[in-house]
Amino acid sequence: MSGPAGLLRRVVRVEPGEGSALGWSFAYFFSLLAAWYVLRPVREEMGIQGGLERLPWAFTAVFLVMLAAVPAFSALVARVPRSRAIPAVYGFFLVNLLAFWALLGAGGGRPWLAGTFFVWASVFNLFVVSVFWSYMADLWDPAQGKRLFGFISAGGSAGAVAGPALARLLVSAVGVRGLLLVAAGLLALATLCAGRLSRWAHHARGGAAGSGAALGGGPFSGFAEVARSSYLLALAGHMLLITSSGTVLYLLQQRLVAGAFQSPVERTAFFATVDLVVNVASLAVQAFATGPAFAALGVGVGLLLHPALSVVGLLAVAASPTLGLVAALGGLRRVVHYGLERPAREVLFTVLTREEKYKAKSFIDTVLYRAGDALGGWGWKALGGLGLALSASALSALPLALAWLAVAHYLRRRHAALEVARRT
């Protein structure tokens, strides 16, 4: 077979009937992450301009917004079919982007506006990506997820390369404010892809699997689903440990960047450069290594490698807390996260019910993610108040990484058991 379909089948183990949906899934994630990475360098610089001492407060604000947003999303999918709920979510964020564009034109540079954008962007990137992966876990079964999620993730990494490249290319021509319109266009494209996938599911599968019907339940169903399932509680603990340990490393990097570079342009260029390097490496891993690694070793390799790397890396940073080493560890963590750990974690959700996929997963991916940020941020602030050195601050995250490794081992074993039960 020649053409794009034939090439796709040589790269990925695509079965008949999956090609078009896989292509739309790839384009969907590409557009979504390209939109985010157009916005990310702006958010990072605003975080520094707002003051490093205020970042724990910003993370707390993000967590509180998530506490309100997740029940609202649960209420939406309880009453509205998937084919309308997902465009409604993305349409809401599109309106937000246009509002920020207008506000920046009317009164850019105001401290409250910079802080508000930092909080909004931190909510945006988690929420829209969580909705995406809930959709993927709903569209594809566990066997398909193992074969295809690595390639779909590569679409996100390709977008994550294109996003900062677009930002660096266009910012001089359109300005920071104009980048919001670029991101809005990319988000509109992601919405279009989601609609095409919904039509594919309806025609290709039919019945309950393709209907995307409203899920029922209440706005706090996600909280309840997690509370009554040991598997979901382990996934929740996994998320808290990932983010709280990562936030300590993030704040350490922000402190070192603020001391190493004096101008906003230099800092923004540094962040964009790190993003480009990390995302190119992640794309290579996802396109060529994720599928073979999962086929040979199972999803456990993605779950266990990330915390194991963190344990070794934190010990190295504690010995030598330099910007180069901290940035390298942060970059490696992100490559392993995007290339192996995130696809593996998404496979863990394919054995759940539809309600758990949309409601419990959204709660874990958003509220608990930002709860981990807040815990890590306040822990960092408390350690700073105690006058601990940077090396000691890095060591403080070591117990979190060790606990994360233990939880990842449990999830690997529990998922295997649930998958067997699902087949029988």
Phi, psi and omega in degrees: 000131180255176179086184183301321182295319179295319177298318180299319182290336176283331181272321184233148178280079182267131178264161181307136179091350183264342191302310184294318180294324178295320178297316178293324177297317178299312181295322178301308183290325176303308183297320183296311182284332173298318177300315181295316184283348166290326184271334190300313180301327177294316179299316183297316179294322177296327177297320178289317180297329179286347179106124180299328181292342181266354183298320175302323177294321179296316178296324177295319177298319178299316179300316180294322177297319178299323179301328177274324187287322184293315174300325178296318178294318178300319178296323180295309183287344175289334188243341188241134177300155182305322184297338177253332184292316183293313174301328179294319179297311182292326176297322177300314180291329175299315178298319178301314180300317179294325178293317176296321177302316179292318181294321178295328176288328183275328184201049179298151178096353178287135183302320182295327180289319177298316179295320179296319179295320178302314180295313182299314181298323179292329174285315184305308189294323180287318188291313183291327178288322177298318178299318179302309184289331172299318178298315180297316180295335178279322183284324187247144178274175185303317181295319177295322179300318180296324181281324195249339186293330176297316179292320177297319176299326177297329174299318176296318180293324175298319175295326179288339172278316182294325184300300179295329177296318176297318180299314181293325182286322190262342189298325180291332182272319186254348182079170180300318181298320180295333178298333178295324178289324175300313179297322180296320177297319178293323178293323176297322177295320177299321179297320177299315179299319179299321178296319179294322177295322178297320178292322177299313181299321181294317184277324186279329187245319180066181177058208184293326184292331183253357186285326184061036184293161175301147188269341185076188181085187184245178184293340182253019182299324181299319177299314184293320180301316181293318186295331185257010181233123179295327179295314179291326176297322177294320176297323177294315178297322177303314180296315180300320182288322176301308189284322181293320177291322179293325180294323176301315179293321179298314181291327175297317178295317180301319179296318180290323177295316180300327179278336185272331183237140185263331186253152176300325180297315180297317181294317180297319178297320178299312181298317180295321179296314177300316179301316181297313181298312181299316186285328173295315178297319179297319179299317179297318179296314183294320184287326190240344186242329186298307181301307178300322180295318179292322180295321184277321189242352183082175183291345181301330181297322178288323182290322187270330184295321183299306178294326179297317176298320181295320179300310180295317182294319179295324176296321178293318179294321178299326179285329183209085184280068178262159180299318181300316181289318179297316179295322179295316179295315178300319179294316178297319177301317181291322177298312179294322179298307183289322186278327186230308187292316182295312175301322179296317180295325179292327175298326180301332183275348184290344180270004183267170175285166180299320181295319178295322181297320184270321188265304179296319180297318179298320178297316181292315186287342185243294184298310183288330175300310181284336172296320176298319175302313182296317179297316178297320180295315181287328174296319176299316181296320179295319179294323176297323178294333177279355177078024180287147178286168181300320181296320178293324177297320177296318179297332181297336179275352183297314177300326178296317180294323179293318177296321177300318178299318180294317180295320179299321178296318178298315182296322178301314181290319183291321178298317179301319179293318180293326179293320177296317180296324180294325182282340184263000000 
